[in-house]
Amino acid sequence: MAELSVNPQQWERGPKIVAVGGGTGLSTMLRGLKKYTKNLTAVVTVADDGGGSGMLRRDMGMPPPGDIRHCMEALANTEPIMQKLLTYRFTEGSLAGQSFGNLILAALNGVTGSFEEAVSQMSQVLAITGQVIPVTSADVQLEAVFENGVRVVGESKIYHVKKEQDCRIAHVALIPEHPAPLPAALAAIREADLILLGPGSLYTSVIPNLLVDGVAQAIAQSDAPKIYVCNIMTQEGESEGYTAADHLEALLAHGCPGLVDLCLANSTPMLPGLVEKYQAEGAAPLVIDRERIAALGLELVERPVAAHHGDFARHDPDKLAEALLEIYRRRAVRIFRGARRYILEE
């Protein structure tokens, strides 16, 4: 795969990319993409209720800031000391485990009176590339229903209940159902040149966005290429035993037809010993079942997008961005047909 490069003018005029998801997978991808275009939008879930985010949500009645903060950290263009401050976690006292970046968002939420405005103001302070938009401003909880009928409410509880029940998740839902999306999120999707789903936790980071009213439909109606970025490994307590096609079927079941055009999967072999480490924790490399993906009517592209170092299987931000931009540039030839409508042609 040839390395892509951009000059400042190309960066300014780069494609409008919308990335939908949450967690560390989304922020990792954003770190790579911001080198190629300034026109980035992260549409991020607000269903988290664990850790420091959950604490602020319960104590202050605000949406959980954690996933939003991760994305802003990835897109920030600040001095190194500010980067350190954003990621600093208190180790003692009542703030133990809390992120300083979360507290900044909490303070801005109080000052501005709106979480959406707090995110906008913090984005300006950090001079981020692009924009980060919560998918909804509603106070939502995530409910999981397992194949044996057991239900659990609360994103942070799903892992433990799944381990106890030892069966797959049948579906997830938001409480209340069909919360209103932020208009800016739908506008970004409508104007996108490229829409990305994932990588990240299937049921707790990616799918919750699709359950917000109108989001899945807006993605499906877009003429932009729509790519699902596969995880490298399955996830303990959420997607054990899942193949790539299983992930795609879950996305389509919770979304709507036309949600995805193409699936990008990793082809980098795992480092020696890493597979065994993950297997001991109930996870494994994601199986790419090519025939089932083809049967879904979806295209599959495999590229070496995993990092070659470290104790964890992670996407390499630069390799992932290069693969995505290569797919976009080769396949998304835009032909103007009037009324600001573009048709994608192979």
Secondary structure, DSSP 8 states (H G I E B T S, - for coil): -------HHHHHT---EEEEE-HHHHHHHHHHHTTT-S-EEEEE-----SHHHHHHHHHH-----HHHHHHHHHH----HHHHHHHH-B--SGGGTT-BHHHHHHHHHHHHHS-HHHHHHHHHHHTT-SSEEEESB-S--EEEEEETTS-EEE-HHHHHHHHHHHTS-EEEEEEESSS--B-HHHHHHHHH-SEEEE-SS-IIIIIHHHHTSTTHHHHHHH--S-EEEE--SB--TTT-TT-BHHHHHHHHHHHS-TTS-SEEEEE-----TTHHHHHHHTT--B-B--HHHHHHTT-EEEEE--B-SSSSS--B-HHHHHHHHHHHHHHH-EEEE-STT-EEEE-
